[in-house]
Every structure is written in C-alpha cells, then in structure tokens.
Amino acid sequence: MRETEPWKFLDAYRDRVFSGKWPTLPQLFDITTDRFPERPCFTVYSPQRVSLTYREARSIIVKVATHLNAIGVKQGTHVALTGKNSPEWAIAFLAILYAGAVVVPIDYQLQVQEIITLIRAGDATAAFVDEEKFAEIRKEFHDMPCFSLAKGVGEYIYDVAPPQGFTFEQPKIDAKHNAAILFTSGTTGVPKGVVLSHENFVSDCFLAQANLNISHEDVFYALLPIHHSYTMLAVFIESFSVGAELVFGKRMVVKQILSDLKEAKVTMFLGVPMLFNKLLAGIMKGVKEKGLFAYAMIRTLMAISGAIKKVTGINPGKKLFRSLLEKASLSSIRICISGGGPLDPKVFRQYNELGIDFVQGYGLTETSPILTLNPVEHYKETSVGKTIPEVEMRIEEPNEDGIGEIVVRGPMVMQGYYKMPEETAQVLSQDGWLRTGDLGKLDSENYLYLAGRIKNLIVTEGGKNVYPEEIENEFQLYDEIEQILVRGYNPQGKSVAEEIEALVYPNQDWISQNHLETRQIEARIHDIITEVNQKLRPYQKITRTHILHEPLEMTTTKKVKRQSAKI
C-alpha cells in the first residue's frame, strides 16, 4: 500500500458530511464538489466540447432528485436507467441515488423486450431511457414515469423541474443501504441481479487506489458500456471520487476513439483486451512500414526501455517513442487498464516498453468489481494483479500446480442476488466468502494468476485439466483471427474424455485487403493453429478446427458468449 492512504482526505468530512467508515455515493459527490467546484466533471465531444463543472453537475442532479422525490421516488424505490454513455446517464444515475432510491442500470444494447424483462425483474417504478427505445418502453409502461436522456423525445432529463415550493432534503441513508442492482452480462433464462450497497462501491473505489495512483488532474475516458460494473466503478465512480474529468466516448470505432483521446488529452484509458490488441497492431503496423532496419531498431529500443523501467522504475519510453505515441493519439495517456478478460502478456509488455504504464485487474460484478490490480511500481506481466487492501483471497482445493477455485471476502462483496436466496446461498457463505467460479493461483506476494472458468474446464483422456482461456490467449496477436473460441469435444466412441477444438472467425479486413480465396484463408488459419500447437503441451493441442462464416455472439464488453456458440 502507498505510504499515505489515498482516502485520508475523507477524515476532514467525517461526522460533518457522513458518519462511519465510508460515505454514500451522493455524499462522496458532495465532498468532491466542495473540494473542486469549478473543475470539469462530465464532458462530451459532439463534435465540439460540451462540459459541466462539478458545481453545475450537482445543481442538475439535485434538481432531478427533487423532482423524483416530488413524484414519490424515495428510499426503497427502484428506478431503471438504460442508455448510451453520456453526461445525462451519469446525472440520472446520481439523481436516483440522491433521491434515496436504488438504481437499476440496464444494458442499452439489449433488445427492447429484454430491457422490458429486466425493468420488471428489478421492480422499477420509474425509468430513464435513451431516445431510440423511449417510445416502445413508454408504451409498455404507460403508467410509469419515464424520462428521456436525449432532447426532443419525452421529458428531457435536463428540463425536469420540481413543483414550485418543493425543496430537496437529502435522505438519511448510510453506506450500508443498497445503491444498485446490476444484471450480469450474458444472462440467460431468469435474470440474475447483483445487489450492491454504497459501501460496496465506495470501499472498492478507494481501496483500489492503494494499487493505482489517480488525482483530480486526470482525464478519464468512458468508452465501454457504463452500465457494466467495470466501467461504472473503474471509470465513472473513480473519476468523481478524486475530482477528475470524465469524457464520454460515443462509439467503439478506432478512428473516433483516437480522435477523442487526442482532443480530450485523456490520461486514464480503460478498455478490454480486444481494443488494446487492435491499437497495438495499428502502432506496430506503422513501425513495420518504415522498413526492416527501422523496425528492428525500434523493437531493440523498446526492449531496452522495458528493461530500464522494470529494473529502475524510470520510464524512458514516453520520451523515446514520443512521435510514435503522438501519431497513435496515445501521447497524453498516463495509464492504460485492461479488464474484462485475460490479456496476452506480450501486449502488456509492449505497452510498458512504449512508455505507457499498463496494468490489468480482475474482479466480478459480484465484487463491485475490483479485487486485484497490478501496481505500476511493481507489476507482473503474467498476473492480473495484487489483491487490493481488505480483500481476503484463498484458493480452494488447489491441484499440484496450486490452481483451484478463487474464493474471496471483503467490503466490496455483494449483498446477494435480488430475490434469489437459493442462488445467493450457492455462492455466498453465511460468513461472507464468495465463490467466484474462477480458477487461479496466488504467489507469495498475493499476486493472482488466472487459469479460467470452472465451467469451461476441459478434462482430457490422461485426466489433465486444460483451461481454454490459456490457449485462446496464444492467438491474441494474430491479426488474421478476429475471434477464437476453444472448447472440449467428445470424439466418436469416447463418452468421457475430451479433445480440444477451436472455432475460428477470420478477420474480414485481412481477407478483403488481400483478396483471399477460401482455400488460402483455410491454409493460413491451419498454419497458425500448427504454430500455436507447437508451443503448447501435448495434452493442450488443438485436434479439430472449424472456420466460421459468421461471427460468434458477444456480450457488450466484447466477450464471446460460449454457451451460444454453434458451428
């Protein structure tokens, strides 16, 4: 942990703004507004810059919260929120909490019918909805107050005004009260809502800062869907906890992303492995175009830069590769954080060599979500990070390699699944230990190494355990492959032992740019499989490959939905 606790400043507000160890999310926003009233808070480029200061944002939040109170939204009420990343989404989220209610954020990319199902499952009695789906949701819930996150459709959030004479009174709730119900991505069948308290979010936000140095001078970028616990905590809540600026990305398009990063001078960039792989591939492609000699020289300098950083903590890459980073719109970035899935250690290493502090973390929606983060000062490329303070982590029933189920306890662990006592009891013990369903091992310094999900485990004829995610990682830097899913299959005549197959969806840009025919595509994919197989242990080798003509279905955080994968 850092020499001074990053949350030390809260002491000046304890017993004045809040009592107990942690404030609620509205109390935390009040504290930040008191500390940095005129600093930019929520910003969007559409295309010109539009920004609210903390003082302005709080004023709108209180106005909306007062109106919600006036129509009967109060402590115990549930309010749905579904929309694209925007300042309006952030205002709605906080206004619901300021009113004392519980927010039910819903994935905007779901079909309307699925959104309706989740609004019902979350027992919402009011909703904030973006323009494209507003009419249909209002029609379905015609008696329910619905507010729009966009101008020109329904009652626009910024125009909401409480009745005259109705004044706002901050409800008396504490950090133990529920703040949100988050429906986990890839939910099939009966929706599973993770109930998180104010304490879950706020403790996780500050305890993560023991492994991550951030300040009011940072500029965060909300690119991944903000309803997802990863972006919600690590971008949205982290940014306003320290008075930093939050810039909302509109589209997951590389050209748009690079434009936003440059324009906003983003310093904190959070993404998923697929995005970081694409950006790095673009940088290295530009380097290769300079010719073989220049490429070899730059790669040598990168290796030297990485070694200096690793040994001394000094980061020469930022200066060495300034023009390269400027061309890639990454020169202002201080820290990249990858989450939502495992990242190839080679990608991790190359970003660090280029002078960008690159870290990975691990967590679940059920843990608010951060459990581990790689500290910039002492990172390990093959690890998903060190446990943050107050996280107790143990490995249950480890095998000979030390790999077993990851079980955790701490203030960030959920309250349970909404109205699902049996499902809650299956994963959460009476004394607060959560079974994650993930496999991994810990080293002597409490750094975690992930192996995969228990339910994805493949057991071979020799009784060996194979983790498909480990094999999939080997393909991350092959530009020819857009998606790969590795899984077990039972060869004819064998009912128990599994062999390993790969479902591959080739990169369509690679096909069109090189005018490739089917046989050429198949030959190159099989060559790649052979190359990777040579690096794998005998029992990990892929024995069957299917080349797909349609992409695999993905969640909004760009994870392949394994259960729905068909040939």
C-alpha positions in Angstrom: 0.0 0.0 0.0 1.1 3.6 -0.6 2.7 5.5 2.3 -0.4 7.6 2.8 -3.9 6.2 2.3 -5.5 7.8 -0.8 -8.8 8.1 1.1 -7.2 10.1 4.0 -8.9 13.4 2.9 -12.3 11.9 3.9 -11.3 12.4 7.6 -12.0 16.1 7.2 -15.6 15.4 6.2 -16.3 12.5 8.7 -19.1 13.4 11.2 -19.8 16.5 9.2 -20.9 15.2 5.8 -21.1 11.5 6.7 -20.6 9.1 9.6 -18.9 5.7 9.8 -16.0 4.5 7.6 -17.3 5.3 4.1 -19.7 7.9 2.7 -22.6 7.1 0.4 -22.1 7.8 -3.4 -24.1 11.1 -3.1 -22.1 12.2 0.0 -18.9 11.4 -2.0 -20.1 13.6 -4.9 -20.9 16.4 -2.4 -17.4 16.1 -0.9 -15.8 16.3 -4.4 -18.0 19.3 -5.3 -16.8 21.0 -2.1 -13.2 20.3 -3.0 -13.2 21.0 -6.7 -16.4 23.0 -7.6 -15.1 24.6 -10.8 -13.2 21.7 -12.2 -14.6 19.9 -15.3 -16.8 17.0 -14.3 -18.7 15.4 -17.3 -17.6 16.2 -20.8 -18.6 15.1 -24.3 -17.3 16.0 -27.8 -20.3 16.1 -30.1 -18.4 17.2 -32.1 -17.5 20.4 -30.2 -16.6 20.2 -26.5 -19.6 20.4 -24.0 -18.7 20.2 -20.4 -20.3 20.6 -16.9 -18.3 21.6 -13.8 -18.8 19.7 -10.6 -20.9 22.6 -9.3 -23.1 22.7 -12.4 -23.5 18.8 -12.5 -24.5 18.8 -8.8 -27.1 21.5 -9.4 -28.8 19.5 -12.2 -28.5 16.3 -10.1 -30.3 17.9 -7.1 -33.0 19.4 -9.4 -33.8 16.0 -10.9 -33.6 14.3 -7.5 -36.1 16.8 -6.1 -38.5 16.1 -8.9 -38.1 12.4 -8.3 -39.0 12.9 -4.6 -42.0 15.0 -5.6 -43.4 12.1 -7.7 -42.9 9.6 -4.9 -39.4 8.2 -5.6 -37.8 7.7 -2.3 -35.8 5.3 -0.1 -36.7 1.7 -1.2 -37.9 2.8 -4.7 -36.2 1.2 -7.7 -35.5 3.3 -10.8 -34.3 1.8 -14.2 -31.7 3.5 -16.2 -30.8 2.5 -19.8 -29.0 4.5 -22.4 -25.7 5.2 -24.2 -22.7 6.6 -22.4 -23.4 10.3 -21.8 -23.4 13.1 -19.2 -27.2 12.6 -19.0 -26.7 8.9 -18.0 -24.3 10.0 -15.2 -26.7 12.7 -14.0 -29.6 10.2 -13.9 -27.6 7.6 -12.0 -26.6 10.1 -9.3 -30.0 11.8 -9.2 -31.7 8.4 -8.4 -29.2 7.9 -5.6 -29.6 11.5 -4.3 -33.4 10.8 -4.1 -32.6 7.9 -1.8 -33.7 5.3 -4.4 -31.9 2.2 -5.9 -30.7 2.5 -9.5 -31.2 -0.4 -11.9 -28.8 0.1 -14.8 -29.6 -1.9 -17.9 -27.6 -2.8 -21.0 -28.8 -0.4 -23.7 -27.7 -2.8 -26.5 -30.2 -5.5 -25.5 -33.4 -5.9 -27.5 -36.3 -3.8 -26.2 -38.1 -6.9 -25.0 -35.1 -7.9 -22.9 -34.9 -4.4 -21.4 -38.6 -4.6 -20.5 -38.0 -8.0 -18.8 -35.1 -6.5 -16.7 -37.2 -3.4 -15.8 -39.8 -5.8 -14.4 -37.2 -8.1 -12.8 -35.7 -5.1 -11.0 -39.1 -3.9 -9.7 -38.6 -0.5 -11.2 -41.4 2.1 -10.8 -39.7 4.8 -12.9 -37.2 4.9 -15.7 -34.7 7.0 -17.6 -34.4 5.9 -21.2 -32.5 7.0 -24.3 -34.3 8.2 -27.5 -34.3 5.1 -29.7 -36.1 2.9 -27.2 -38.1 5.6 -25.4 -41.4 5.3 -27.3 -41.5 1.5 -27.0 -40.7 1.4 -23.3 -43.1 4.2 -22.5 -45.9 2.3 -24.4 -45.2 -0.8 -22.4 -45.1 1.0 -19.1 -47.6 3.8 -19.8 -48.5 4.4 -16.2 -44.8 4.7 -15.1 -42.9 8.0 -15.1 -40.4 7.9 -17.9 -37.7 10.5 -18.5 -35.6 10.9 -21.7 -31.8 11.0 -21.8 -32.0 12.9 -25.1 -33.6 16.1 -26.3 -36.7 16.0 -28.5 -38.2 12.8 -27.1 -40.4 12.8 -24.0 -39.5 14.7 -20.8 -35.7 15.5 -21.2 -33.7 15.0 -18.0 -32.2 18.5 -18.0 -35.7 20.1 -18.4 -37.1 18.2 -15.4 -38.2 20.7 -12.8 -39.8 20.0 -9.3 -43.1 21.7 -8.4 -42.7 25.2 -7.0 -42.0 25.3 -3.3 -40.9 21.7 -3.2 -37.4 21.7 -1.7 -34.8 18.9 -1.6 -34.0 17.2 1.6 -31.1 14.8 1.4 -32.5 11.4 2.6 -30.9 9.9 5.7 -29.3 6.8 4.3 -25.9 5.3 5.2 -23.3 3.4 3.3 -24.9 0.0 4.2 -28.0 0.8 2.2 -28.4 -0.7 -1.3 -27.3 1.5 -4.2 -27.8 -0.6 -7.3 -29.0 -3.8 -8.8 -26.7 -4.9 -11.7 -27.8 -7.6 -14.1 -24.8 -9.6 -15.1 -23.8 -9.7 -18.8 -24.7 -12.8 -20.8 -27.7 -13.5 -18.6 -29.8 -16.3 -20.0 -33.1 -17.6 -18.6 -34.1 -16.0 -15.3 -32.2 -12.6 -15.0 -29.8 -12.5 -12.1 -29.5 -9.1 -10.4 -26.4 -8.4 -8.2 -27.3 -6.2 -5.3 -24.5 -3.7 -4.3 -24.5 -1.2 -1.5 -23.0 2.3 -1.3 -20.3 0.7 0.9 -19.6 -1.9 -1.8 -18.9 0.7 -4.4 -17.1 3.4 -2.3 -14.8 0.9 -0.4 -13.8 -0.7 -3.7 -13.2 2.6 -5.3 -10.8 3.8 -2.6 -9.2 0.5 -1.8 -8.3 0.1 -5.5 -6.4 3.4 -5.3 -3.9 1.8 -2.9 -2.7 0.0 -6.1 -3.5 2.8 -8.5 -2.3 6.4 -8.3 -5.0 8.9 -9.6 -5.8 12.6 -8.9 -8.0 15.5 -9.8 -5.7 16.3 -12.8 -6.6 13.1 -14.6 -8.9 12.8 -17.5 -10.8 9.5 -17.7 -12.4 8.1 -20.8 -15.8 6.2 -20.6 -15.7 4.1 -23.8 -17.1 0.7 -22.7 -20.8 0.5 -21.7 -21.1 2.4 -18.5 -23.9 0.2 -17.1 -21.3 -2.6 -16.7 -19.7 -2.8 -13.3 -16.1 -2.4 -14.7 -16.7 1.0 -16.4 -19.2 2.1 -13.6 -16.6 1.7 -10.9 -13.2 2.0 -12.5 -14.1 5.0 -14.8 -17.3 6.7 -13.5 -17.0 6.4 -9.8 -13.2 6.5 -9.6 -13.2 9.8 -11.6 -15.6 11.7 -9.4 -14.1 10.3 -6.2 -10.9 12.4 -6.9 -12.4 15.3 -8.8 -11.1 14.2 -12.2 -12.8 14.9 -15.6 -14.8 12.2 -17.3 -15.1 12.2 -21.1 -17.8 10.1 -22.6 -16.9 8.1 -25.7 -19.7 7.8 -28.2 -18.7 4.9 -30.4 -16.4 1.8 -30.2 -14.7 2.8 -33.5 -10.9 3.1 -33.5 -10.9 6.4 -35.6 -13.4 8.0 -33.2 -11.6 6.7 -30.1 -8.2 8.1 -31.3 -9.9 11.5 -32.1 -11.4 11.7 -28.6 -8.1 10.6 -26.9 -6.2 13.4 -28.7 -8.8 16.1 -28.3 -9.5 15.5 -24.6 -5.9 14.7 -23.7 -7.0 11.6 -21.9 -4.7 10.3 -19.2 -6.6 7.3 -17.9 -7.7 4.8 -20.6 -9.6 1.7 -19.7 -10.5 -1.0 -22.2 -10.8 -4.7 -22.9 -8.0 -6.8 -24.4 -9.6 -6.8 -27.9 -9.4 -3.0 -28.1 -5.8 -2.8 -26.8 -4.7 -5.6 -29.3 -6.2 -3.5 -32.2 -4.5 -0.3 -31.1 -1.1 -2.0 -30.6 -1.5 -3.8 -34.0 -2.0 -0.4 -35.6 1.1 1.1 -34.0 3.3 -1.9 -34.9 2.0 -1.9 -38.5 3.1 1.7 -38.8 6.5 0.8 -37.5 6.9 -2.1 -39.9 6.1 0.2 -42.8 9.3 2.2 -42.0 11.3 -0.8 -43.3 13.0 -3.8 -41.7 16.0 -1.9 -40.3 13.9 0.8 -38.6 11.5 -1.9 -37.2 14.5 -3.9 -35.8 15.9 -0.7 -34.2 12.6 0.3 -32.6 12.0 -3.1 -31.2 15.5 -3.2 -29.8 14.9 0.3 -28.2 11.6 -1.0 -26.8 13.3 -4.0 -25.2 15.9 -1.7 -23.6 13.3 0.8 -22.5 11.2 -2.0 -20.9 14.3 -3.4 -19.1 15.2 0.0 -17.7 11.6 0.5 -16.5 11.4 -2.9 -14.9 14.7 -2.6 -13.0 14.9 1.1 -12.1 11.2 2.2 -12.2 12.3 5.1 -14.5 10.2 5.2 -17.6 12.3 6.3 -20.7 9.7 5.1 -23.3 7.5 8.2 -23.1 10.4 10.4 -24.5 12.0 7.8 -26.7 8.7 7.0 -28.6 7.0 10.4 -28.3 6.4 10.8 -32.1 5.2 7.2 -32.3 2.7 7.7 -29.4 1.6 11.1 -30.8 0.8 9.6 -34.2 -1.3 6.9 -32.4 -3.0 9.6 -30.3 -1.7 8.0 -27.1 0.9 10.6 -26.0 -1.2 12.1 -23.2 -2.1 8.7 -21.7 -0.5 8.0 -18.3 -2.1 4.7 -17.5 -4.0 2.0 -19.5 -6.0 -0.5 -17.6 -7.2 -3.7 -19.2 -10.1 -5.7 -17.7 -13.0 -7.9 -18.7 -10.8 -10.8 -19.8 -7.2 -12.1 -19.9 -4.6 -10.1 -21.9 -1.6 -11.6 -23.7 1.5 -10.8 -21.6 3.3 -9.8 -24.8 0.7 -7.0 -25.3 1.2 -5.9 -21.6 5.0 -5.8 -22.1 4.9 -3.9 -25.4 2.7 -1.0 -24.0 5.1 -0.7 -21.0 8.1 -0.7 -23.3 6.5 2.1 -25.3 6.4 4.2 -22.1 2.7 3.7 -21.1 2.1 2.4 -17.6 -0.1 -0.6 -18.4 -1.9 -2.5 -15.7 -4.5 -5.3 -15.6 -7.1 -6.0 -12.9 -9.5 -8.7 -12.0 -12.9 -8.8 -10.5 -16.6 -9.7 -10.9 -19.9 -7.8 -10.9 -20.5 -9.6 -7.5 -17.4 -7.8 -6.1 -18.2 -4.3 -7.3 -15.9 -5.4 -9.3 -12.2 -4.8 -8.4 -10.4 -7.5 -6.4 -6.8 -7.2 -7.8 -4.8 -4.6 -9.6 -1.2 -4.6 -10.9 0.6 -1.7 -9.1 2.5 0.4 -11.6 5.6 0.4 -9.4 5.8 -3.4 -9.2 3.8 -5.1 -11.9 4.0 -8.7 -13.1 3.2 -9.2 -16.7 1.6 -12.7 -16.4 -0.5 -11.7 -13.3 -3.9 -9.9 -13.2 -2.6 -8.0 -10.2 -2.1 -7.9 -6.5 -5.1 -8.2 -4.1 -6.2 -4.7 -3.0 -6.3 -3.9 0.7 -9.1 -5.6 2.8 -9.6 -8.3 0.2 -9.2 -11.8 1.7 -8.5 -14.3 -1.0 -7.9 -18.0 -0.8 -7.5 -20.8 -3.4 -9.9 -23.7 -2.6 -8.7 -27.3 -3.2 -5.6 -26.4 -5.2 -4.1 -29.0 -7.6 -0.4 -29.9 -7.9 0.1 -26.5 -9.7 -1.6 -24.6 -7.0 -4.6 -23.9 -9.1 -8.1 -24.1 -7.5 -11.3 -22.0 -7.2 -10.8 -18.4 -6.2 -12.8 -17.6 -3.0 -12.9 -14.0 -1.6 -14.2 -11.9 1.2 -14.2 -8.2 1.7 -16.3 -4.9 1.9 -16.8 -5.0 -1.8 -18.6 -8.4 -1.9 -22.3 -8.1 -2.9 -25.3 -8.3 -0.7 -26.7 -11.2 -2.8 -28.8 -11.8 -5.9 -32.0 -9.9 -5.9 -34.9 -12.1 -4.7 -32.9 -15.2 -5.3 -32.0 -16.6 -1.8 -31.1 -20.1 -3.2 -28.8 -18.8 -5.9 -27.2 -16.5 -3.4 -26.6 -19.3 -0.9 -24.9 -21.4 -3.6 -22.1 -18.8 -4.0 -22.1 -16.7 -0.8 -21.5 -18.3 2.6 -23.0 -17.0 5.9 -19.7 -15.5 6.9 -19.2 -13.6 3.7 -17.0 -15.8 1.5 -17.9 -15.6 -2.2 -17.2 -18.5 -4.6 -16.1 -16.8 -7.8 -16.4 -19.7 -10.2 -12.9 -18.8 -11.5 -9.7 -20.8 -11.3 -6.4 -19.4 -10.4 -3.4 -19.4 -8.1 -1.7 -16.9 -5.8 2.1 -16.3 -5.4 3.9 -15.4 -2.2 3.2 -11.6 -2.7 -0.5 -12.1 -3.2 -0.5 -11.6 -6.9 -3.2 -13.6 -8.7 -2.7 -15.7 -11.9 -5.9 -16.7 -13.6 -6.4 -20.1 -15.3 -10.1 -19.8 -16.5 -13.7 -20.5 -15.5 -14.6 -23.8 -13.8 -17.5 -24.4 -16.1 -15.2 -24.1 -19.2 -12.6 -26.6 -17.9 -11.7 -29.4 -20.4 -10.6 -32.8 -18.9 -8.5 -34.9 -21.4 -8.1 -38.6 -21.7 -5.0 -38.6 -19.4 -7.0 -36.8 -16.7 -5.3 -33.5 -17.4 -7.1 -30.2 -16.8 -7.0 -27.8 -19.8 -8.1 -24.2 -19.4 -9.4 -22.9 -22.8 -8.7 -19.3 -22.0 -4.9 -20.0 -21.7 -5.0 -21.5 -25.2 -7.1 -18.6 -26.6 -4.5 -16.1 -25.2 -1.9 -17.6 -27.6 -3.9 -16.2 -30.6 -4.3 -12.6 -29.4 -1.5 -11.2 -31.6 -2.5 -12.9 -34.9 -4.2 -10.2 -37.0 -5.7 -12.8 -39.2 -8.0 -14.0 -36.4 -10.9 -11.8 -35.3 -12.4 -14.3 -32.8 -11.4 -17.7 -31.4 -13.2 -20.0 -29.0 -11.5 -23.1 -27.7 -13.6 -25.9 -26.1 -13.7 -29.6 -25.4 -15.5 -32.1 -27.6 -16.1 -35.9 -27.4 -14.6 -37.8 -30.4 -16.8 -40.6 -31.7 -16.6 -43.7 -29.5 -15.4 -41.7 -26.4 -18.0 -40.5 -24.0 -16.0 -39.1 -21.1 -12.5 -37.9 -22.1 -12.5 -34.7 -24.2 -10.3 -33.5 -27.0 -9.8 -29.9 -28.0 -11.4 -27.9 -30.8 -11.1 -24.3 -32.0 -13.9 -22.2 -33.6 -12.2 -19.5 -35.6 -13.8 -16.5 -37.2 -11.2 -14.9 -39.6 -10.5 -11.1 -39.7 -12.7 -9.9 -42.6 -10.4 -6.8 -43.3 -7.4 -9.2 -43.8 -9.5 -11.3 -46.2 -10.7 -8.3 -48.3 -7.4 -6.4 -48.3 -5.5 -9.4 -49.6 -8.3 -10.6 -51.9 -8.1 -14.1 -50.4 -10.0 -17.2 -51.6 -11.4 -19.8 -49.2 -8.5 -22.3 -49.6 -6.0 -19.5 -48.9 -7.9 -18.5 -45.7 -8.1 -22.1 -44.6 -4.4 -22.7 -45.3 -3.3 -19.7 -43.2 -5.6 -20.5 -40.3 -4.3 -24.1 -40.2 -0.7 -22.8 -40.3 -1.5 -20.5 -37.3 -3.1 -23.4 -35.4 0.0 -25.6 -36.1 2.4 -22.7 -35.0 0.4 -22.4 -31.7 0.2 -26.1 -31.2 4.0 -26.3 -31.3 4.2 -24.0 -28.2 1.5 -26.0 -26.3 1.9 -29.0 -24.0 1.0 -32.3 -25.7 -2.4 -32.5 -23.9 -3.3 -28.9 -24.7 -3.0 -29.3 -28.5 -6.0 -28.4 -30.8 -7.1 -31.5 -32.7 -10.0 -30.1 -34.7 -10.6 -26.7 -36.2 -13.9 -25.1 -37.6 -13.6 -22.0 -39.7 -16.7 -19.9 -39.2 -18.5 -17.8 -41.8 -20.4 -15.7 -39.2 -19.0 -14.0 -36.1 -19.7 -15.5 -32.7 -22.2 -13.7 -30.5 -20.6 -11.4 -28.0 -21.5 -9.5 -24.8 -21.3 -5.7 -24.8 -17.9 -5.9 -23.1 -16.6 -7.9 -26.1 -16.5 -11.4 -24.6 -17.6 -14.3 -26.7 -20.8 -15.9 -25.4 -19.5 -19.5 -25.1 -22.8 -21.2 -24.3 -24.5 -19.8 -27.5 -21.5 -20.7 -29.8 -22.6 -23.0 -32.7 -20.9 -24.4 -35.7 
